[in-house]
Amino acid sequence: MDLFKKETQSKKNLFTPLADRMRPQSLEEFIGQEHILSENAPLRQLILKGELTSVIFWGPPGSGKTTLAFLIAKYSNADFVSMSAVTSGVKDVKQVIDKAYYSKNNFNKRTILFVDEIHRFNKAQQDAFLPFVENGTITLIGATTENPSFEIISPLLSRCKVFTLNILSADEIKEIVKMAIADKEKGLGQIKINFQEDSFDKLSEMANGDARIALNTLEFIYNYKGGKNVKELTVARKDVEDAYQKRALMYDKAGEEHYNLISALHKSLRSSDPDAAVYWLLRMLEAGEDPLYVARRMVRFAIEDIGNADPNALVIANAAKEAYHFLGSPEGELALAQAAIYLATAPKSNAVYKAYLGVEAEIRESGYQPVPMHIRNAPTDLMKDLGYGKDYKYDHEYEMHYSGQECLPEKLIGKEFYKPSDFGFEKEIKKRLEWWRKLKEKIKKKV
């Protein structure tokens, strides 16, 4: 269960990947996360003193969450146990807690429990930690790539300090790779590695902030170009591109990044920025998002943020959805890009959306008002005798094909829910409404 059992360096070099061999052995070797690990940062001080309380490390893959847990184990005088939520269950947690309880009460020694991928534990499994984190039987360190607000139960979250780890910059990735290239004992320092042109920059950039990916890719290049049989290695840009095959994009279709990217697309469309809109669209598609999901979101956007300012927006968005459905990938994605550009450059209005919300709020406030008698349906004689449809005015029989009759419930007469903007086609709609309202006032004066 313990991921950090001591190994001889020779054994580790033989059987473990480069990324694991290069795991920092001290805080001084740790690259990145200066916002929480700088010289005077509270987290650094607590680690050095061995006095860390229960924490959740939240950050993208390869940002150093597991390494931080490893360093805490080194600096702490506590028993250290680690488990993965992918392979462990409540039974495993109970065994750890039983041993921790024994150590606490018989030897006055605390236990640090590191749980990787803690978001994969369900509510009942997370509940099992609560009393023992509360009474200090264990100090919990959880690592997660998912937003703790969504994935960690509130009672457990309130008992832990959350530290956010940022995605590593390309420069930080370069520093980590340089250390691996220079280290003769754990890294690849036993051979000379020459990077041609911009291949080194490419190796760092295409890792997308994940140090593990960068080191694994470097090791892959080293192995397929000769491995231990070479004394000198030349790395070209094509070697890096072939090793990566496709840029590793941080994305989880069910997680926070999914919502971050669709939010970025939606807000870029709303801000009339076609360049950003196409960028975020492609980011989602390249990461494996379902194109029809993106199409559905653009249809929704056409309704909510454009509405009648450009009625064609809904037609275009829906046509793009149908075009993708008909063409499939990769041709269909171009239709989505076309729609995104159209939506971004269309005049914007949320008047339809606000009208909808306004009516919704009115119904909650005033309840279900009865349909006025004159516009009720009267299919039977009994209903006619009861006054259904009485005094209804058939608009086509009146001048301008307009009777001016009221159609809202009596209590709501005079309410205006739809207020068109001055943009796009809604400018024309606004003129029409003003014309109808003036005509209505004129008819009322005659009566």
Stockholm file with secondary structure:
# STOCKHOLM 1.0

chainA/1-447         MDLFKKETQSKKNLFTPLADRMRPQSLEEFIGQEHILSENAPLRQLILKGELTSVIFWGPPGSGKTTLAFLIAKYSNADFVSMSAVTSGVKDVKQVIDKAYYSKNNFNKRTILFVDEIHRFNKAQQDAFLPFVENGTITLIGATTENPSFEIISPLLSRCKVFTLNILSADEIKEIVKMAIADKEKGLGQIKINFQEDSFDKLSEMANGDARIALNTLEFIYNYKGGKNVKELTVARKDVEDAYQKRALMYDKAGEEHYNLISALHKSLRSSDPDAAVYWLLRMLEAGEDPLYVARRMVRFAIEDIGNADPNALVIANAAKEAYHFLGSPEGELALAQAAIYLATAPKSNAVYKAYLGVEAEIRESGYQPVPMHIRNAPTDLMKDLGYGKDYKYDHEYEMHYSGQECLPEKLIGKEFYKPSDFGFEKEIKKRLEWWRKLKEKIKKKV
#=GR chainA/1-447 SS CCTTCCCCHHHHHHHSCHHHHTCCSSGGGCCSCHHHHSTTCHHHHHHHHTCCCCEEEECCTTSSHHHHHHHHHHHCCSEEEEEETTTCCHHHHHHHHHHHHHHHHHHCCCEEEEEETGGGSCHHHHHTTHHHHHTTSEEEEEEESSCHHHHSCHHHHTTSEEEECCCCCHHHHHHHHHHHHHCTTTSSTTSEEEECTTHHHHHHHTTTTCHHHHHHHHHHHHHHTTGGGCSEEEECHHHHHHHHSSCCCCCCTTSHHHHHHHHHHHHHHHTTCHHHHHHHHHHHHHTTCCHHHHHHHHHHHIIIIIGGGSTHHHHHHHHHHHHHHHHCTTTHHHHHHHHHHHHHHSCCCCHHHHHHHHHHHHHHHHCCCCCCGGGSCCCSHHHHHTTTTTTCCCGGGSGGGCCCCCCSCGGGTTCCCCCCCSSTTHHHHHHHHHHHHHHHHHHHHHC
#=GC SS_cons         CCTTCCCCHHHHHHHSCHHHHTCCSSGGGCCSCHHHHSTTCHHHHHHHHTCCCCEEEECCTTSSHHHHHHHHHHHCCSEEEEEETTTCCHHHHHHHHHHHHHHHHHHCCCEEEEEETGGGSCHHHHHTTHHHHHTTSEEEEEEESSCHHHHSCHHHHTTSEEEECCCCCHHHHHHHHHHHHHCTTTSSTTSEEEECTTHHHHHHHTTTTCHHHHHHHHHHHHHHTTGGGCSEEEECHHHHHHHHSSCCCCCCTTSHHHHHHHHHHHHHHHTTCHHHHHHHHHHHHHTTCCHHHHHHHHHHHIIIIIGGGSTHHHHHHHHHHHHHHHHCTTTHHHHHHHHHHHHHHSCCCCHHHHHHHHHHHHHHHHCCCCCCGGGSCCCSHHHHHTTTTTTCCCGGGSGGGCCCCCCSCGGGTTCCCCCCCSSTTHHHHHHHHHHHHHHHHHHHHHC
//
